[in-house]
């Protein structure tokens, strides 16, 4: 961490069916973000492989957790001295469906894993036809320079319990790889929910989306009061914010919402 704060980046791009192309774009974005002081860089959901609409190639291109995609991320993270967070199409057990997984990778290996809990069976979509849901488990977190990070994915934003369980795990920053599908009011929903998760949990939130025409874009980094610190528009680009970890304590002194709440989250 520098005297200007901790460098946190969101990297917005449109993953494709070419795994080599995806790694190439990720590499360029990581180099750019690192040169601007980023220590943690967040990429979208399905960064390793993506097709629209989903088809049988998903299972054909799914990888093991420690497969070629994470190996490439590990090499890149070691070279640049950063932690890379990205969506991985992970091989599942049944041979047909896959897992929508997020990995946090440093030069030392995989630091944290999250498998999407709430599948996108909404707005005319049926993600569960192709993807197996993650199991409810204690949050898998990781630390960099004294900051604790937690993971969630896209549609999970609509379920405040996910972010609240991360707050219960003493997370300072919530990272949200996404493919937030375009549609009426969807950009408004994206912005509102990213900011709401930050405000209600008094944490930083960083969301990385696909750009149009499939995603809404507008990847952003938001502070514990819901203020957007850095953002990308609708292109392939990187945004870096140098966040002040002390802001969390300052906000919580004024707004001790976590301390005052009277309910806890329990699995359904």
Backbone as a ProteinNet text record, in pm:
[ID]
protein_1_A
[PRIMARY]
XXXXXXXXXXXXXXXXXXXXXXXXXXXXXXXXXXXXXXXXXXXXXXXXXXXXXXXXXXXXXXXXXXXXXXXXXXXXXXXXXXXXXXXXXXXXXXXXXXXXXXXXXXXXXXXXXXXXXXXXXXXXXXXXXXXXXXXXXXXXXXXXXXXXXXXXXXXXXXXXXXXXXXXXXXXXXXXXXXXXXXXXXXXXXXXXXXXXXXXXXXXXXXXXXXXXXXXXXXXXXXXXXXXXXXXXXXXXXXXXXXXXXXXXXXXXXXXXXXXXXXXXXXXX
[TERTIARY]
84.2	0	88.2	53.2	129.2	64.1	129.2	72.6	-57.5	-82.1	-207	-319.9	-291.5	-394.6	-364.8	-459.4	-445.5	-500.5	-420.6	-462.1	-553.3	-677.2	-778.3	-829.7	-838.4	-878.3	-993.5	-1078.5	-1176	-1137.3	-1140.1	-1102.4	-1222.7	-1272.3	-1393.5	-1355.8	-1402.9	-1384.4	-1492.1	-1502.2	-1602.8	-1535.3	-1537.7	-1479.1	-1545.6	-1468.2	-1517.1	-1496.3	-1520.9	-1498.4	-1352.3	-1268.1	-1124.7	-1053.9	-1011.9	-944.6	-811.7	-743.2	-615.5	-636.3	-742.5	-772.3	-806.3	-883.7	-921	-797	-703.9	-580.4	-500.5	-498.6	-425.7	-483.2	-617.3	-681.2	-657.6	-668.3	-644	-501.3	-406.1	-265.7	-244.9	-300.2	-285.6	-347.1	-464.6	-532.3	-454.5	-398.4	-321.9	-197.2	-129.2	-10.4	-47.4	-157.2	-202.3	-237.8	-318.7	-362.2	-243.8	-151.8	-34.6	51.9	65.5	146.9	86.5	-43.6	-113	-128.6	-58	-53.2	-151.5	-222.3	-320.2	-250.5	-303.2	-253.4	-350	-478	-581.6	-659.5	-681.3	-746.8	-861.3	-981.8	-1102.9	-1150	-1171.5	-1221.7	-1364.4	-1432.5	-1573.1	-1593.8	-1718.6	-1768.4	-1737.6	-1713.5	-1687.7	-1568.1	-1465.7	-1349.2	-1271.7	-1277.2	-1198.8	-1262.3	-1396.6	-1467.4	-1612.4	-1664.6	-1803.6	-1861.3	-1984.1	-2061.9	-2204.4	-2268.6	-2408.6	-2483.8	-2589.9	-2640.1	-2551.6	-2572	-2498.4	-2527.9	-2428.9	-2447.2	-2354.4	-2345.3	-2267.2	-2117.7	-2072.9	-1929.1	-1885.8	-1981.9	-1944.5	-1871.5	-1933.5	-1871.9	-1740.6	-1734.8	-1613.5	-1496.1	-1526	-1421.1	-1405.2	-1477.3	-1459.7	-1325.5	-1267	-1134.9	-1139.8	-1039.2	-1022.2	-980.1	-997.7	-964.2	-818.7	-732.1	-589.3	-545.5	-635.3	-608.8	-530.9	-533.5	-452.2	-486.1	-614.5	-652.2	-590.6	-606	-549.4	-396.8	-340.8	-194.9	-145.5	-218.8	-181.5	-196.7	-304.2	-323.4	-212.4	-172.8	-67	63.8	98.6	220.9	217.1	102.6	85.7	89.2	22.3	20.7	160.7	238.6	375.6	460.9	443.2	521.4	494.1	365.5	325.9	314	324.9	315.5	177.7	73	-64.5	-146.7	-270.9	-370.3	-474.2	-504.4	-601.9	-726.3	-841.5	-970.1	-1049.4	-1092.6	-1159.1	-1254.3	-1351.8	-1448.3	-1391	-1404.5	-1354.6	-1471.9	-1476.1	-1570.6	-1510.1	-1559.6	-1498.6	-1573.9	-1499.2	-1559	-1638.7	-1760.6	-1845.4	-1842.9	-1921.9	-1915.4	-2002.7	-2109.2	-2206.3	-2176	-2070.8	-2032.5	-2112	-2223.2	-2304.1	-2298.5	-2336.4	-2332.3	-2189.9	-2166.4	-2036.4	-2056.3	-1948.6	-1959.3	-1913.8	-1991.4	-1959.1	-1876.2	-1746.6	-1652.1	-1572.5	-1538.5	-1446.7	-1323	-1206.6	-1081.3	-1003.1	-938.3	-842.2	-704.7	-618.1	-490.4	-375.1	-273.3	-148.8	-36.4	84.8	198.5	220.3	166.5	181.2	76.2	-26.6	-132.3	-269.8	-368.9	-507.2	-525.3	-571.6	-588.7	-730.4	-830.2	-969.6	-1051.8	-1161.1	-1250	-1393.9	-1474.4	-1617.9	-1695.6	-1795.8	-1883.4	-2022.5	-2069.5	-2191.1	-2308.1	-2368.5	-2479	-2612.9	-2642.2	-2772.4	-2758.5	-2813.6	-2802.1	-2908.4	-2875.1	-2956.4	-3074.8	-3172.6	-3297.8	-3402.6	-3383.1	-3466.8	-3454.6	-3546.7	-3544.6	-3533.7	-3603.2	-3606.1	-3485.9	-3394.6	-3274.1	-3285.7	-3206.2	-3206.2	-3061.8	-2985.9	-2846.8	-2836.2	-2934.2	-2926.9	-2938.3	-2982.3	-2982.8	-2840.3	-2746	-2608.7	-2507.6	-2547.1	-2452.5	-2505.5	-2419.4	-2453.9	-2426.2	-2518.1	-2496.6	-2387.4	-2324.2	-2225.8	-2292.3	-2216.1	-2267.3	-2251	-2348.5	-2338.9	-2227.7	-2135.1	-2018.2	-1967.1	-1884.8	-1824	-1747.2	-1750.8	-1682.4	-1532.8	-1483.6	-1340.8	-1282.1	-1202.5	-1150.7	-999.4	-943.1	-798.2	-758.5	-632.4	-583.3	-466	-463.7	-351.1	-327.1	-205.8	-168.1	-263.9	-310.6	-397.1	-543.7	-579.3	-719.7	-773.4	-895.8	-957.4	-1060.4	-1052.8	-1137.7	-1229.5	-1352.9	-1448.4	-1506.5	-1562.6	-1607	-1756.6	-1819.2	-1954.1	-1966.9	-2079.1	-2089.4	-2223	-2219.4	-2329.2	-2466	-2550.9	-2688.4	-2695.5	-2585.7	-2580.3	-2604.6	-2578.7	-2600.7	-2745.2	-2838.5	-2980.6	-3021.3	-2927.7	-2954.8	-2863.1	-2911.5	-2823.7	-2759.3	-2815.5	-2757.6	-2614.5	-2584.6	-2449.9	-2346.2	-2369.7	-2276	-2273.3	-2386.6	-2390.4	-2307.4	-2307.7	-2222.4	-2074.6	-2041.4	-1903.5	-1869	-1963	-1940.5	-1920.5	-1997.6	-1980.9	-1843.5	-1784.2	-1650.7	-1541.3	-1579.2	-1484.9	-1417.1	-1490.3	-1435.8	-1439.1	-1335.1	-1327.1	-1370.6	-1350.4	-1379.2	-1451.4	-1564.8	-1640.2	-1611.7	-1571.5	-1537.1	-1643.5	-1692.9	-1810.4	-1784.8	-1725	-1723.5	-1866.9	-1899.6	-2037.6	-2045.2	-2161	-2205	-2348.9	-2363.7	-2494.6	-2564.1	-2657.6	-2719	-2799.5	-2787.5	-2860.4	-3010.8	-3088	-3233.6	-3291.9	-3425.3	-3488.6	-3450	-3398.8	-3360.9	-3242.9	-3181.3	-3075.9	-2952.7	-2916.2	-2804.5	-2835.2	-2960.3	-3002.7	-2994.1	-3038.4	-3031.3	-2886	-2799	-2657.6	-2597	-2612.8	-2555.1	-2613.3	-2745.2	-2812.6	-2768.4	-2760.7	-2729.6	-2583.6	-2492.6	-2352	-2337.1	-2401.1	-2390.1	-2462.7	-2576.7	-2651	-2572.8	-2507.5	-2429.1	-2314.7	-2259	-2153.7	-2210	-2320.7	-2378.4	-2425.7	-2500.2	-2561.4	-2459.8	-2345.6	-2242	-2120.5	-2122.5	-2011.3	-1877.6	-1872	-1751.1	-1728.4	-1610.6	-1586	-1641.9	-1693	-1740.7	-1683.3	-1629.7	-1577.7	-1647.5	-1717.8	-1789.1	-1732.5	-1699.7	-1644.1	-1741.5	-1787.5	-1890.6	-1837.1	-1916.3	-1894.6	-1946.6	-1884.4	-1938.1	-2053.3	-2127.7	-2228.6	-2160.6	-2236	-2382.6	-2447.2	-2370.6	-2433.5	-2445.5	-2340	-2345	-2382.5	-2399.5	-2428.8	-2301.1	-2187.6	-2065.5	-2070	-2011.9	-2015.1	-1957.3	-1845.6	-1771.3	-1727.3	-1729.5	-1705.4	-1647.5	-1586.2	-1536.2	-1607	-1670.8	-1758.4	-1708.6	-1715.2	-1667.2	-1777.9	-1747.8	-1848	-1968.7	-1967.3	-2085.7	-2158.7	-2114.4	-2180.7	-2134.9	-2026	-1973.5	-1884.1	-1908	-1826.6	-1690.8	-1584.6	-1449	-1382.2	-1415	-1358.5	-1452.2	-1461	-1554.2	-1510.6	-1561.6	-1544.1	-1680.4	-1681.1	-1807.3	-1856.4	-1857.3	-1911.1	-1807.6	-1680.4	-1574.4	-1489.4	-1397.2	-1296.4	-1193.3	-1180.6	-1093.8	-1068.8	-981.1	-944.9	-968.5	-1023.5	-1036.3	-965.9	-887.5	-811.9	-851.3	-880.6	-903.5	-800	-749.7	-656.6	-737.4	-784.3	-880.1	-809.8	-878.8	-827.6	-893.2	-821.3	-881.1	-940.8	-885.3	-935.7	-1075.2	-1119.1	-1253.4	-1360.7	-1333.3	-1432.3	-1461	-1358	-1376.4	-1443.4	-1406.5	-1468.3	-1617.4	-1654.4	-1796.9	-1872.5	-1812.3	-1881.8	-1897.5	-1811.4	-1831.2	-1958.1	-1983	-2101	-2225.1	-2206.9	-2318	-2288.4	-2311.3	-2279.5	-2388.8	-2429.5	-2543	-2518	-2396.7	-2368.4	-2381.3	-2336.1	-2342.2	-2485.3	-2569.1	-2704.7	-2807.5	-2772.5	-2872.5	-2918.5	-3039	-3100.1	-3129.1	-3082.1	-3101.1	-2969.1	-2958.8	-2843.7	-2889	-2794.3	-2824.2	-2809.3	-2911.1	-2904.1	-2940	-2876.5	-2905.7	-3050.7	-3103.3	-3240.1	-3239.5
-119	0	124.7	222.8	347.2	451.5	568	676.8	729.1	694.8	736	638	525.5	427	295.5	203.8	70	70.6	23.4	23	-94	-63.2	-163.1	-132.7	-234.6	-211.7	-301.8	-250.3	-331.6	-327.9	-444.7	-456.8	-508.4	-429.8	-462.1	-511.2	-632.2	-681.3	-785.5	-824	-920.3	-1053.9	-1148.2	-1278.9	-1346.9	-1430.2	-1497.2	-1647.7	-1717.8	-1862	-1896.1	-1795.2	-1818.3	-1799.1	-1907.7	-1898.3	-1824.7	-1842.6	-1772.5	-1622.2	-1581.5	-1438.4	-1379.9	-1452.8	-1403.6	-1379.9	-1473.4	-1457.1	-1338.2	-1318.5	-1205.7	-1072.9	-1061.3	-937.6	-916.8	-1024	-1016.3	-969.8	-1024.5	-987	-838.2	-786.6	-643.6	-558.4	-599.4	-522.8	-527.1	-642.6	-655	-567.4	-567.5	-483.9	-336.8	-296	-157	-121.9	-207.7	-180.1	-177	-271.2	-277.7	-152.9	-105.3	14.3	137.2	129.9	241.5	218.4	118.8	98.3	-1.4	-75.6	-172	-291.9	-336.7	-457.3	-573.6	-542.6	-643.3	-597.2	-688.8	-654.7	-751.6	-698.1	-779.2	-782.2	-903.3	-925.2	-980.4	-983.5	-1026.2	-1175.7	-1208.4	-1346	-1411.7	-1542.8	-1620.2	-1566.8	-1519	-1464.2	-1569.8	-1695.3	-1798.7	-1841.8	-1838.6	-1885.5	-1839.1	-1790.5	-1743.7	-1751.7	-1802.6	-1799.6	-1756.1	-1693.4	-1653.5	-1685.9	-1769.4	-1834.6	-1951.3	-1998.6	-2113.6	-2235.9	-2322.7	-2447.4	-2553.4	-2668.2	-2780	-2753.3	-2645.9	-2615.9	-2570.8	-2531	-2493.6	-2608.8	-2726.9	-2842.1	-2880	-2866.1	-2901.6	-2810.7	-2688.3	-2590.8	-2561.8	-2634.9	-2619.4	-2678.1	-2620.9	-2663.2	-2702.2	-2774.2	-2798.7	-2668.9	-2666.2	-2546.8	-2506.7	-2603.7	-2575.1	-2600.7	-2573.6	-2599.9	-2488.8	-2487.9	-2392.1	-2244.9	-2215.4	-2075.6	-2021.2	-2092.9	-2044.1	-2049.3	-2142.5	-2146.1	-2019.9	-1977.2	-1854.7	-1733.3	-1730.3	-1619.6	-1616.9	-1733.7	-1740.2	-1684.6	-1721.9	-1672.6	-1520.7	-1471.4	-1327.7	-1252.2	-1308.1	-1244.7	-1238.2	-1344	-1346	-1241.2	-1231.6	-1136.2	-992.5	-962.8	-824.9	-795.7	-897.9	-877.3	-835.2	-898.4	-861.4	-985.2	-962.7	-1068.9	-1045.1	-1148.6	-1140.9	-1219	-1155.3	-1218.7	-1226.7	-1347.8	-1363.5	-1482.3	-1476.4	-1584.3	-1701.2	-1820.8	-1944.6	-2037.8	-2091.8	-2197.4	-2328.1	-2375.8	-2491.4	-2619.2	-2726.8	-2858.1	-2902.6	-2953.4	-3003.8	-3156.2	-3214.5	-3359.2	-3439.4	-3377.1	-3456.7	-3469	-3402.3	-3416.6	-3331.5	-3273.7	-3188.4	-3043.5	-3021.9	-2885.3	-2849.3	-2721.7	-2670.3	-2591.4	-2537.4	-2448.7	-2308.5	-2211.7	-2070.9	-2027.2	-2026	-2011.5	-1882.3	-1823.6	-1710.4	-1753.9	-1723.9	-1755.9	-1628	-1622.8	-1516.9	-1582.2	-1532.8	-1599.4	-1501	-1544.2	-1468.7	-1554.6	-1503.4	-1581	-1708	-1712.3	-1829.7	-1936.7	-1903.6	-2000	-1941.1	-2028.6	-1984.8	-1940.2	-1817.2	-1760.7	-1779.4	-1781.1	-1798.3	-1845.2	-1915.7	-1969.8	-1941.9	-1903.3	-1885.4	-1943.8	-2024.6	-2082.3	-2020.1	-1962.1	-1881.5	-1954.8	-1891	-1951.1	-1933.4	-1811.6	-1780.5	-1776.4	-1876.7	-1885.3	-1798.9	-1750.4	-1649.8	-1714.8	-1756.5	-1809.6	-1700.1	-1593.8	-1474.5	-1396.9	-1304.2	-1219.1	-1302.6	-1417.7	-1503.1	-1592.4	-1595.5	-1677.9	-1801.2	-1906.8	-2028.6	-2077.9	-2006.6	-2045.2	-2185.3	-2224.4	-2353.3	-2472.2	-2450.6	-2559.1	-2600.3	-2509.8	-2532	-2529.8	-2471.8	-2447.4	-2507.9	-2574.4	-2627.8	-2521.5	-2503.5	-2400.1	-2438.1	-2336.5	-2360.5	-2403.5	-2465.1	-2508.1	-2397.2	-2386.4	-2287.7	-2330.1	-2239.9	-2269.3	-2138.8	-2144.6	-2021.2	-1949.6	-1817.2	-1742.3	-1772.9	-1788.4	-1807.8	-1670.2	-1616.4	-1480.3	-1483	-1368.6	-1356.4	-1215.2	-1200	-1071.2	-1022.3	-892.8	-825.5	-695.3	-674.7	-552.4	-518.8	-622.1	-600.8	-583.1	-579.3	-570	-709.2	-735.3	-865.8	-853.1	-945.7	-944	-1066.3	-1045	-1153.2	-1150.9	-1265.3	-1283.3	-1314.4	-1263.7	-1303	-1282.9	-1322.6	-1320.5	-1264.7	-1162.5	-1113.7	-1117	-1214.6	-1221.9	-1225.6	-1268.9	-1266.1	-1125.5	-1022.4	-885.1	-861.5	-934.4	-915.9	-982.8	-1050.1	-1120.4	-1062.5	-968	-896.1	-985.7	-1106.4	-1196.6	-1236.7	-1246.1	-1288.9	-1188.2	-1062.2	-958.8	-948.9	-971.9	-964.3	-1074.6	-1195.2	-1301.4	-1265.2	-1192.7	-1146.2	-1041.5	-952.7	-854.2	-925.2	-1030.9	-1109	-1175.6	-1200.2	-1259.6	-1153.3	-1031.3	-920	-876.8	-889.9	-847.3	-694.1	-637.3	-493.1	-454.8	-547.6	-521.4	-641.9	-616	-719.6	-707.3	-817.4	-819.4	-896.9	-836.8	-892	-905.2	-1014.7	-1041.7	-1065.1	-1009.2	-1014.5	-1023.5	-1073.2	-1057	-1008.8	-881	-822	-794.6	-881.7	-879.7	-751.8	-695.2	-572.4	-598.1	-492.2	-498.5	-373.1	-360.9	-242.4	-225.2	-109.4	-70.2	-148.9	-235.3	-320.7	-239.9	-137.1	-53.2	15	60.9	123.1	22.2	-101.9	-203.8	-230.9	-241.9	-269.4	-162.7	-37.4	71.7	74.8	62.7	72.1	-38.6	-161.4	-274.5	-276.3	-239.8	-230.5	-127.9	-13.6	91.3	52	-15.2	-56.2	-155.6	-252.9	-350.6	-283.1	-176.6	-102.3	-25.6	44.8	129.8	48.1	-59.5	-133.3	-212.9	-245.6	-321.6	-236.9	-110	-16.3	-78	-124.7	-182.6	-122.4	-143.3	-112.6	-225.8	-192.8	-293	-260.7	-363	-347.7	-448.5	-398.4	-484.1	-470.9	-584.5	-585.8	-657.6	-589.3	-642.7	-659.7	-730.3	-733.1	-601.7	-549.6	-430.8	-468.6	-369.7	-397.6	-461.8	-539	-541.2	-638.4	-730.1	-828.4	-778.3	-715.8	-661	-514.2	-457.3	-313.7	-231.1	-298.3	-222.4	-154	-34.6	47.7	-25.8	-96.1	-154	-40.5	-66.1	44.3	-1.9	92.8	74.5	177.6	130.3	213.5	212.4	326.8	334.4	298.4	291.2	246.6	338.1	453.2	538.5	533.6	444.6	428.9	524.4	596	692	619	641.8	579.5	649.5	572.4	626.9	620.1	516	498.8	407.5	429.1	350.2	347.3	246.6	232.7	258.7	309.5	331.3	204.5	202.8	88.2	26.7	53	-1	-101.4	-163.4	-246.5	-152.7	-158	-61.1	-104.7	-31	-55	72.2	59	171.9	135.1	228.1	205.3	309.9	266.1	357.4	327.1	430.7	413.1	437.2	326.2	334.2	353.4	419.3	446.3	349	247.8	150.9	215.3	328.1	394.4	450.1	461.2	512.6	422.6	293.1	200.2	234.2	250.8	284.5	419.7	517.1	649.6	643.1	570.1	558.4	484.1	380.4	301.2	375.5	471.9	553.4	638.6	686	769.4	684.1	572.9	486.7	342.9	310.5	176.7	74.3	67.9	-17	-164.4	-212.9	-353.9	-385.2	-294.5	-315.3	-310.7	-228.7	-206.6	-306.1	-385.8	-475.8	-582	-632.8	-727.4	-862.8	-882.7	-1011.3	-1063.2	-1194.5	-1257.6	-1341.7	-1378.7	-1458.5	-1605.7	-1684.5	-1829.8	-1895.5	-2008.8	-2073.3	-2121.2	-2118.3	-2165.2	-2314.9
0	0	0	-83	-89.5	-1.4	8.7	88	27.3	-99.9	-165.8	-143.7	-78.1	-52.5	-122.2	-111.9	-169.5	-311.4	-407.2	-547.2	-579.6	-614	-649.1	-788.8	-874.3	-1013.6	-1054.2	-1143.2	-1215.5	-1362.5	-1425.8	-1565.8	-1643.6	-1735.2	-1811.1	-1951	-1984.8	-2121.6	-2151.3	-2277.9	-2321.6	-2350.7	-2257.2	-2283.2	-2403.3	-2472.2	-2592.1	-2580.6	-2691.8	-2696.7	-2723.7	-2737.5	-2756.4	-2623.3	-2563.7	-2434.4	-2446.3	-2559.3	-2579.6	-2589.7	-2660	-2671.6	-2535.9	-2457.1	-2324.2	-2237.9	-2240	-2162.2	-2213.5	-2344.4	-2401.4	-2354.2	-2353.9	-2308.7	-2159.4	-2082.8	-1938.9	-1911.7	-1985.3	-1966.5	-1988.7	-2097.5	-2126.8	-2016.4	-1968	-1863	-1732.1	-1697.3	-1573.1	-1578.5	-1689.8	-1703.8	-1688.7	-1751.5	-1740.8	-1597.1	-1532.4	-1395.4	-1299.4	-1315.8	-1228.5	-1244.1	-1367.1	-1390.3	-1324.7	-1294.7	-1229.2	-1079.3	-1027.6	-883.6	-826.6	-910.4	-859.6	-796.8	-683.8	-616.3	-631.6	-646.6	-672.8	-795.4	-890.6	-1016.7	-1039.3	-1059	-1070.2	-1215.1	-1266.4	-1401.9	-1397.9	-1512	-1512.4	-1487.9	-1471.8	-1469.4	-1604.5	-1601.9	-1724.5	-1803	-1732.9	-1802.2	-1881.2	-1839.7	-1907.8	-2039	-2046.8	-2166.5	-2158.9	-2272.4	-2272.9	-2413	-2421.4	-2545.5	-2511.7	-2606.5	-2590.8	-2719.4	-2711.5	-2590.2	-2547.7	-2424.1	-2375.1	-2462.3	-2473.7	-2548.3	-2489.9	-2557.7	-2505	-2500.9	-2565.5	-2560.4	-2421.5	-2336.4	-2200.1	-2131.2	-2131.6	-2065	-2132.1	-2265.2	-2338.5	-2302	-2261.8	-2233.2	-2084	-1999.6	-1855.4	-1813.4	-1709.3	-1663.2	-1515.8	-1473.5	-1331	-1262.4	-1131.9	-1055.6	-1075.8	-1086.7	-1105	-1248.8	-1343.8	-1484.3	-1553.1	-1686.9	-1764.1	-1737.5	-1714.4	-1693	-1565.6	-1456	-1329.7	-1332.7	-1407.6	-1421.7	-1492.5	-1597.1	-1668	-1577.5	-1497.8	-1404.2	-1300	-1253.5	-1151.8	-1206.1	-1328.2	-1389.7	-1407	-1452.1	-1473.1	-1340.5	-1239	-1107.1	-1047.3	-1066.1	-1014.5	-1086	-1215.8	-1295	-1255.1	-1223.1	-1194.3	-1044.5	-960	-816	-769.8	-825.9	-795.6	-762.8	-721.1	-709.2	-817.8	-894.7	-1003	-962.9	-977.8	-946.4	-1075.8	-1114	-1243.3	-1241.8	-1331.4	-1345.3	-1422.9	-1367.7	-1428	-1458.5	-1578.9	-1613.2	-1564.5	-1449.8	-1383.7	-1415.7	-1432.4	-1456.2	-1334.7	-1356.7	-1248	-1247.9	-1157.4	-1137.7	-1233.4	-1288.8	-1363.1	-1512.7	-1561.7	-1701.3	-1798.5	-1754.6	-1842.5	-1797	-1671.1	-1620.6	-1576.4	-1561.2	-1518.6	-1389.1	-1336.9	-1220.9	-1261	-1218.9	-1240.8	-1120.5	-1138.7	-1028	-1041.4	-927.4	-923.7	-846.7	-902.4	-834.5	-809.1	-695	-663.7	-666	-753.5	-779.1	-761.2	-687.9	-676.6	-732.7	-727.4	-774	-694.4	-571.9	-485.7	-512.1	-591.6	-618.9	-595.6	-581.8	-561.6	-417	-399.2	-264.6	-211.1	-299.5	-256.5	-375.9	-344.6	-448	-408	-504.8	-479.7	-597.2	-565.8	-668.2	-654.1	-762.8	-762.5	-696.2	-596.8	-521.8	-591.7	-635.5	-694.9	-846.8	-912.8	-1057.1	-1124.3	-1241.9	-1310.8	-1383	-1305.4	-1359.6	-1351	-1426	-1418.4	-1548.5	-1568.9	-1687.6	-1815.5	-1816.4	-1934.6	-1952.8	-1856	-1865.8	-1775	-1807.7	-1727.5	-1711.4	-1629	-1606.7	-1547.1	-1465.7	-1397.4	-1492.5	-1617.4	-1714.8	-1751.3	-1731.7	-1775.3	-1660.5	-1547.9	-1438.5	-1308.4	-1234.7	-1103.3	-997.1	-902.1	-800.8	-702	-645.3	-541.2	-411.8	-325.3	-195.6	-92.5	-3.7	103.5	199.6	221.4	305.2	363	466.4	517.9	407.7	404.9	299.4	295.2	173.5	150.2	119.2	208.2	193.4	175.9	138.4	130	171.5	210.2	257.6	172.2	152.6	87.2	162.6	209.1	279.9	394.1	465.5	580.4	548.5	421.6	381.6	352.1	398.6	373.2	261	165.1	47	45.9	-1.5	-19.1	-159.5	-202.1	-339.2	-347.4	-452.7	-490.7	-640.7	-699.1	-845.2	-893.5	-974.2	-1057.4	-988.5	-1021.4	-972.1	-820.1	-754.5	-608	-553.1	-633.5	-587.1	-545.3	-606.4	-576	-445.1	-379.9	-254.6	-147.1	-67.6	26.2	130.3	149	248.5	212.8	84.5	44.5	91.5	62.5	107.8	259.6	324.2	469.8	533.4	474.1	527.8	512.1	407	390.5	495.9	524	630.8	764.8	788.5	911.4	918.4	802.5	796.8	802.9	839	858.3	727.9	617.8	489.2	479.4	423	399.7	258.7	164.3	23.7	-35.7	-101.2	-170.9	-320.2	-382.2	-524.3	-601.2	-710.6	-779.4	-929.9	-976	-1119.1	-1169.4	-1286.6	-1333.5	-1485.5	-1530.7	-1669.1	-1657	-1624.5	-1595.6	-1728.8	-1763	-1895.8	-1917.2	-2035.6	-2068	-2075.9	-2054.8	-2061.5	-1999.1	-2001.7	-1943	-1796.4	-1763	-1627.2	-1570.5	-1649	-1593.3	-1550.5	-1626.8	-1585.5	-1452.8	-1437.7	-1312	-1197.4	-1220.8	-1116.6	-1077	-1175.4	-1148.7	-1058.4	-1098.1	-1020.7	-879	-870.1	-741.1	-646.9	-697.8	-611.3	-568.5	-657.7	-616.9	-505.4	-522.2	-420.5	-291.7	-303.7	-184.3	-100.8	-166.7	-91.2	-16	-73.8	-4.5	114	93.3	197.6	317.1	291.5	402.4	482.6	420.6	491.1	527.2	489.4	514.1	475.1	349.9	292.4	153.7	99.7	-40.9	-125.9	-243.8	-339	-475.6	-542.4	-678.4	-768.3	-870.5	-963.6	-1103.5	-1166.6	-1302.5	-1394.9	-1498.7	-1588	-1729.9	-1813.5	-1957.3	-2015	-2119.1	-2186	-2278.2	-2329.7	-2432.4	-2555.2	-2634.9	-2635.8	-2538.5	-2475.7	-2386.6	-2244.1	-2191	-2056.2	-2057.4	-1938	-1929.9	-1920.2	-1890.7	-1868.3	-1733	-1725.8	-1604.8	-1483.4	-1506.5	-1394.6	-1302.8	-1171.1	-1078.4	-945.8	-876.7	-740.7	-654.1	-546.8	-464.4	-320.7	-254.1	-116	-16.6	115.4	214	229.5	166.4	165.6	30.8	-56.8	-185.3	-292.3	-266.6	-364.2	-464.4	-593.3	-697	-703	-679	-677.3	-814.6	-889.6	-1023.8	-1101.3	-1232.5	-1312.2	-1457.8	-1528.6	-1672	-1736	-1856.8	-1926.8	-1994.9	-2126.7	-2200.3	-2294	-2270	-2354.4	-2276.8	-2346.3	-2280.3	-2218.2	-2085.9	-2019.3	-1876	-1810.1	-1670.8	-1590.8	-1470.7	-1378.1	-1248.1	-1195.3	-1071.6	-969.3	-847.5	-735.1	-627.7	-564.1	-452.4	-324.6	-267.8	-158.4	-24.6	66.3	200.8	299	346.4	438.6	563.5	608.4	728.6	708.6	583.4	556.3	615.9	624.4	679.5	825.5	903.9	1046.1	1061.7	978.9	989.3	960.7	857.5	822.9	932.5	988.9	1090.5	1222.9	1248.8	1368.2	1354.2	1236	1211.1	1185.9	1117.3	1078	1120.9	1250.3	1301.6	1270.6	1143.2	1105.4	1135.6	1110.4	1137.5	1286.2	1369.2	1514.8	1565.6	1505.3	1554.9	1501.8	1401.4	1342.5	1442.5	1421.9	1515.5	1452.3	1330	1261.6	1209.2	1199.5	1138.3	1018.8	935.3	816.3	848.6	814.9	830.2	697.8	662.1	534.2	528.3	408.1	386.4	357.9
[MASK]
++++++++++++++++++++++++++++++++++++++++++++++++++++++++++++++++++++++++++++++++++++++++++++++++++++++++++++++++++++++++++++++++++++++++++++++++++++++++++++++++++++++++++++++++++++++++++++++++++++++++++++++++++++++++++++++++++++++++++++++++++++++++++++++++++++++++++++

